[in-house]
Amino acid sequence: MKFKDAIVYKNERFSVGVEEEAGKYYLSIPVSNNLVDYEEYYDINKEEFDRFSSSVEDAAEFVQQCRSRQRDDRLMVRPGNDRGTAI
């Protein structure tokens, strides 16, 4: 998988972009476990990508749901046994 961020919202700690090999859109959040900091990537559609790209406020609820693991059904890469927590 080749993830390419289109927009990074540093203060809000998330980004939106395109997974280039499959052409799928994503929203990512940083997470951390005992060993490493990494990102979790959540599948979003083109409409969500456009909306989240233009408005932090529109993305806020979805980002919070990802951080609280309510959108795990949309994870593009399943986490391992030592899943991190959102940072």
Contacts in CASP RR format, 6 or more apart in sequence:
PFRMAT RR
TARGET T0000
AUTHOR 0000-0000-0000
METHOD contacts of the structure
MODEL  1
MKFKDAIVYKNERFSVGVEEEAGKYYLSIPVSNNLVDYEEYYDINKEEFD
RFSSSVEDAAEFVQQCRSRQRDDRLMVRPGNDRGTAI
1 19 0 8 1.000
1 21 0 8 1.000
1 22 0 8 1.000
1 76 0 8 1.000
1 77 0 8 1.000
2 19 0 8 1.000
2 20 0 8 1.000
2 21 0 8 1.000
3 17 0 8 1.000
3 18 0 8 1.000
3 19 0 8 1.000
3 20 0 8 1.000
3 26 0 8 1.000
3 28 0 8 1.000
3 39 0 8 1.000
3 41 0 8 1.000
4 17 0 8 1.000
4 18 0 8 1.000
4 19 0 8 1.000
4 20 0 8 1.000
5 15 0 8 1.000
5 16 0 8 1.000
5 17 0 8 1.000
5 28 0 8 1.000
6 15 0 8 1.000
6 16 0 8 1.000
6 17 0 8 1.000
6 18 0 8 1.000
6 49 0 8 1.000
6 53 0 8 1.000
7 15 0 8 1.000
7 16 0 8 1.000
7 17 0 8 1.000
7 53 0 8 1.000
8 15 0 8 1.000
9 15 0 8 1.000
9 56 0 8 1.000
9 59 0 8 1.000
12 56 0 8 1.000
12 59 0 8 1.000
12 60 0 8 1.000
12 63 0 8 1.000
13 29 0 8 1.000
13 30 0 8 1.000
13 87 0 8 1.000
14 27 0 8 1.000
14 28 0 8 1.000
14 29 0 8 1.000
14 59 0 8 1.000
14 63 0 8 1.000
14 66 0 8 1.000
15 27 0 8 1.000
15 28 0 8 1.000
16 25 0 8 1.000
16 26 0 8 1.000
16 27 0 8 1.000
16 28 0 8 1.000
16 44 0 8 1.000
16 49 0 8 1.000
16 52 0 8 1.000
16 53 0 8 1.000
16 59 0 8 1.000
17 25 0 8 1.000
17 26 0 8 1.000
17 27 0 8 1.000
17 28 0 8 1.000
17 49 0 8 1.000
18 24 0 8 1.000
18 25 0 8 1.000
18 26 0 8 1.000
18 49 0 8 1.000
19 25 0 8 1.000
19 26 0 8 1.000
19 41 0 8 1.000
19 76 0 8 1.000
24 43 0 8 1.000
24 76 0 8 1.000
25 43 0 8 1.000
25 44 0 8 1.000
25 45 0 8 1.000
25 46 0 8 1.000
25 48 0 8 1.000
25 49 0 8 1.000
26 41 0 8 1.000
26 42 0 8 1.000
26 43 0 8 1.000
26 44 0 8 1.000
26 76 0 8 1.000
27 41 0 8 1.000
27 42 0 8 1.000
27 44 0 8 1.000
27 48 0 8 1.000
27 52 0 8 1.000
27 59 0 8 1.000
27 62 0 8 1.000
27 63 0 8 1.000
27 66 0 8 1.000
28 39 0 8 1.000
28 40 0 8 1.000
28 41 0 8 1.000
28 42 0 8 1.000
29 39 0 8 1.000
29 40 0 8 1.000
29 42 0 8 1.000
29 63 0 8 1.000
29 66 0 8 1.000
29 67 0 8 1.000
29 86 0 8 1.000
30 37 0 8 1.000
30 38 0 8 1.000
30 39 0 8 1.000
30 86 0 8 1.000
30 87 0 8 1.000
31 37 0 8 1.000
31 38 0 8 1.000
31 39 0 8 1.000
31 40 0 8 1.000
31 83 0 8 1.000
31 84 0 8 1.000
31 85 0 8 1.000
31 86 0 8 1.000
31 87 0 8 1.000
32 38 0 8 1.000
32 84 0 8 1.000
32 85 0 8 1.000
32 87 0 8 1.000
33 82 0 8 1.000
33 83 0 8 1.000
33 84 0 8 1.000
33 85 0 8 1.000
34 82 0 8 1.000
35 82 0 8 1.000
37 87 0 8 1.000
38 84 0 8 1.000
40 66 0 8 1.000
40 75 0 8 1.000
40 77 0 8 1.000
40 79 0 8 1.000
41 75 0 8 1.000
41 76 0 8 1.000
41 77 0 8 1.000
42 62 0 8 1.000
42 66 0 8 1.000
42 71 0 8 1.000
42 74 0 8 1.000
42 75 0 8 1.000
42 76 0 8 1.000
43 74 0 8 1.000
43 75 0 8 1.000
43 76 0 8 1.000
44 52 0 8 1.000
44 62 0 8 1.000
44 74 0 8 1.000
48 62 0 8 1.000
51 58 0 8 1.000
51 59 0 8 1.000
52 58 0 8 1.000
52 59 0 8 1.000
52 62 0 8 1.000
62 71 0 8 1.000
65 71 0 8 1.000
66 86 0 8 1.000
67 86 0 8 1.000
68 86 0 8 1.000
END
